[in-house]
Amino acid sequence: MDVATLSKLGVKHAENAVAESLRIQTGLDWTKPVTFYGIINERCNVKCRQCEYWRLPKYKDEMTVEEWKRALLSIKNFVGEYSINFSGGEPYIKKGFLDILAFANSNGIHCGVTTNGSCMTQENAAKTVAARPFNVNMSVDAPNAELHDYLRGYPGLFAKLSNGIKYLRQEQEKQGISFPIIVKPTLNRLNFRLMPELVEWAQQIGATAVNFQPVNLWTPETYNELWLKAEDYDAFAQVIERLIEMKQNGAPIMTGDDVLRLFLPHFREEKAPESVRPCRVGLRNFWIETDGNVKLCNDYPVIGNIKHQSAKEIWYGEKAKEVRQQTLDCGKLCLITCVSQKTLKDKVLMGMKLLKN
């Protein structure tokens, strides 16, 4: 990531922010997607307590490497330069995933990756860095092996991801390539008190920044042991203010102050405040599922399939228009990083934080 690339992508977000306001105020739709997600697979090699994927009785079909390449080019033909974040499941267990990263780089497409770190061997780190990703996001839920590996259901994972971050840093220096390595914790009842310590751990191990999100109510464990209880609220609020204080003192925390302060209302299951409404996810998100289906938000229906339609046809199709209005009317408070209600100011500040670090 460099200033020029980030600036060009920032201009696209700024232009779309104007188009978003125009759509909201007049109904005239000149928007284009600016935030892209690619779910490479549902298969995963860890058993996170907050995740459903490893429990699924059957997985969705997966697009082939060639189908992913065509999809990436279809998007570029529609919007020009862009960035897309790949995740899973665990993307690195898909055969050919690194070929997708290399293809994107050779075609001027910026790719980020979210991984649990289990497959970040020295060899995979070298190939990842050579593909010049936009960023690498590492899911880390505690600053110690005992709690992290319990939450992720994989003994030894903390050691593997820690080594993975070190391998990435070594390869960056060796290859002369720089991009952010971002630690992504999911806050829950068992780990929230350790988040200031996690920020310190991230700095010590060489990560660029920390980007927080709260757990969602998806699995039995999230209901039974991971969701905050009323007696946790005061302590949680204190931790959030401590993180904000650390951020103001220079700690590499990407998450905006306003978003951090919405975490407690999230656990209280409150509606989104008027200050972050209407939800603009449907005016900016392009979410590609493993089988090529495209959504604006995971809570809403499919709007097309990138294997059979161009990105432009999907975005301006009748189904997209229908679902887009539904997302605008939604009052749910969403703070998972893919759908959190970020303002243009939030995005600028996050970009500046990455450049600074």
N, C-alpha and C positions, 0 to 999 in steps of 0.2 A: 504494500500500500504506500502511495506517495501523495504529496500535496496535490499534484495535477489531477491524478485519478479521482481522489476524494472530492476535489472541487468540481470536476465535471459531473460526477454522480450527484453531488449536492445541488447543482443547478437543476438537474432533472427533478429532484425532490421539491425544490422551490417552485418550479414551473407547475408541477402537479398540485402543489398546495393551493395555487391560484385557481387551477381547474377544479379542484375539489370544492372550493368555496363557491365557484360559479355553479357547479352542479347542485349544491345544497340550496343555493338562493334562487336559482332560475330553472333548474331541471335540465339545462343544457349540458350535455356530457362530452367534454373534451379531454377527459382523463385518460391516462395510460397507466398500466401497472408500473410501479417503481420498486416494489419489494417482492422478491421471488424466492420460493422455497421448493426444493425437490426432495421428496421422500423416496430415497433409493430403494428401501426394502422395509418390511415389517419384521423380518427375522432379526433376532438379537442373541448375543452370547452371554448376556447377563440377565439377572432377574430382579430388576429394581422394584422396590415395594410400592412405588407410586405409578408404575407403568402396567399397561394391559397387554402390550405386544407379545411378550413371551408366553402369555396364557391363552392366546387365540387358538381355537381348534383347527383353523385353516387360515392360511395367509393369502392375501390378494396376489394376483399375477404380478410379475415384475417386468417392467420394460427392459428390453435388451440394451446393450451398450450402444448399438447403432440407433435404436429408437430414441435414446436419450440425446445422442448427438444431433439428430434431426430436430428434436424438440428445442434444443438450445439455439440452433440456427434459426428456427421459426420465430423465437422470441426476439433474437437480434434483428431479424428482418423487420419486425414490428416496432421495436422501441430503440434500436441502436445500442450503444454501449450500456451495459447493465451488470449487476452482480446478483448471484443466486447462492443461497445457502443450502447445502446438501446435509441431510440427516437420515435417521432411520427410525426404528431398528438401529443397527450398527452398520453404517455404510461400508466400512472397510472389510466386512466379511463377504461383500458381493464381489464375485469374480469380475474383474475388468473395471472396478470403480476408479482405480488410479489412472486408467486409460481415459476415462471421462474427464478427469481433472486436467490431464495433459492436453486433450483435445480442446477443452475450453480455453486454456491458456494460449494455444496456438491460433485460436480464432478470436482473440481479443475479448473473451468473456471472463469476468471476474467471478471466481468461485470461493465460497467459504465452506467450511466443514464443521459439523458438530459431531463429536465422537465421545465414546466412553473411555477411550484411551487404551483399551485392552490390546489393540492391534498395532499400536504405534511403536513398532520395533525400529531398530536403527535403519534397516532397509526401507521400511515404509516411510519413515521420517525423511530419508534422503529423496525418495521419489515424490513425496508430498511437497517438499520445499522446491524441488526442481520444477514442479508444476506452477509455482508462483501463486499460491492461493491468496485470496483477498484477506482471509483470516482463518485461524483454526480455533474452534471453541471446544474446550475440554470440560465435560461434566464432572464436577467435583463437589461433593455434598458435605465434606467435613475435612478439617485439617489433620486428621489422624486416620490410620488404617482401620481401627476397631469400629468406629461409627460409620465411616464411609463404606467399607466393605459390607457391613450389615445392611445399610440402606440400599445398596446396589446388588446384594445377593451374590457376591462373587469374591471369595477369599483371595487375597493377593492383588486385587485390582488397584488399590491405592499405590502400591509399589510400582505396578506396571505403568500407570498414567504418570506418576512422578518421573519415572525414567523416560517416558515418552516426551514430556515437556523438555527435559534435558537434551534428548536426542534432536528435537526440533531446533533448539537454540544452537546446538553444535553445528547442525547442518546449515542453518542460516548464516553463521559466521564463516563456515567453510565455503559455501557457495556464493556468499556476498549478496544474499537476498533477505529483505526485511518485510515482515508482515506481523500483525498482532496475533499473539497467543492469548486467548481470552478464557478465563476460568468462569464457568457458569454453574453456580450453586442453585439448588432448589430448596427454598426455606420451608421448614416444617417444624412441628412441635419438638422433635428430638434434637434438632441441630441449630436452631436460630440463635441460641446463646453463644455459639462458637463462631459466628460470622465475622466479628472483628478479628479473631485469631486467624480465620481463613484468609482474610485480606492480607495479613502479615505473612502468612505462609506463601501466598501467591507471589508476593514481592520477592521473597527469599529464593523461591525456586526459579524465578526468571520470567513469570508470566507478565504480559503487558497490562492487563486490566481484569477487573471482576465485574460481571454483569448478572445481577440477581433476578430471580423470579420466585414467586410463591408456588407451593404445591397446589394442585387442583383436586377436587373430589372425583376420583376416577375408580379407584380400586378399594377392596375391603380394608386394606391397611390405611389408606388415606382417611377413611371414616373412623377407624378404630384406634389408631395410634399416632397418625401424623398431622391431623387437623388440630389447630389451636383450640384450647378450651378457654372459657371466660377467665379463669384464674391465671392464664398466661398473658392476658392482654397488656397489663402494665409493664411486665418485663419485656415483652416484645416491642412495645412502643419505645422503651428506653434503648433497646438495641438499635432500632431504626435511627433514633436521634444520634446515637453514638457513631453509626456508619456515616451519617450525614456530616457529623463533625470531623470524622477522619477524612472524608472526601474534601471538605473545605480546607483541611490542613495538608492536602496534597496526595492523599491515598488514591491509588488508581481504580476508582470505582466509577463505572460507566453509567449506571442506573441513575436517572434523574431524581432530584429530591422529591418532587411532587409525586412521582411514580412510587418511590419508596414509601411515602406516607400514605399511599393508597393500599399498601399490603394489609394493614390491619382491617380497614373496611372490607377487603377481599375475604379475610377469614371470618368476618362478621356476616358475610353473605349479603352485603348491602348492594343496592343498585349503583350504577355508575353516576357520579355527581354531574350536575349540569355543565360544570367547567370542562369536562372531557367529552361532551356529547355535541352533535351526533357522532356515533362511531364512524370512522372513515376507513376502516379496514377494507370494505367493499369497493372503495375508490382507489386502492393502491396495491392490494395483495393479489398475487397469482400463485396459488398453492397447487403443485403438481403431485398427485399421489403415485404410488408405485406402479399402478396399472395405466397411467396416463390420464386418468380423470383429473379435472381441474376444478378447484373450489376457490371462492373468495375468502371463506372462513370455514374452519372445520365443523362448525355448528350448523352449517347450511348446506343445501343440496348441491350436487355437481352441476357445473355450468357448461361442460363440454369435455372433449377428450383430445389431448395434444397429439395422439397417434393418428387421428383421423381428420383433425381440423387445424387450421393455422392459429397461432396465438391471437392474431387480430380478429379472426372470425369468432373465436371464443369470447374475447373481451367485449365485443360490441353485439354479441348475439342476444336474442330475446330472453333467453333464460338468465343470462348475466344481468340484464336490465332488471328483471324481476327480483332476483336475489339481492342485487345491489340496493334496491329500495328497502328490502327487508333488513339488511344490515344497518342501514341508516336509521331505521326505526328501533333498533335493538337498544335496550337499556342495561344489558348485562355488563358488569365490571370485569373486564378481562385483563389479566396482567402477565400471562405467559408471554415471553418476549416476542413471539411471532405476531401476536394480536394486541399487544398493549397499546393504549391510546397515546402514542407519542405525538407531540406537536413538532412543527418544523424547528422550533427553538431546541427541543429535546434532542433532535437528530444532529443539529449543528454542534451542540455541546458535547454529545457523545463522540462525534468525529474529531473535535478539538482535543478531547481527552486522549483518544488513541494516538493522534499525531504527537501530542506532548510527550507521551510515554514511549 
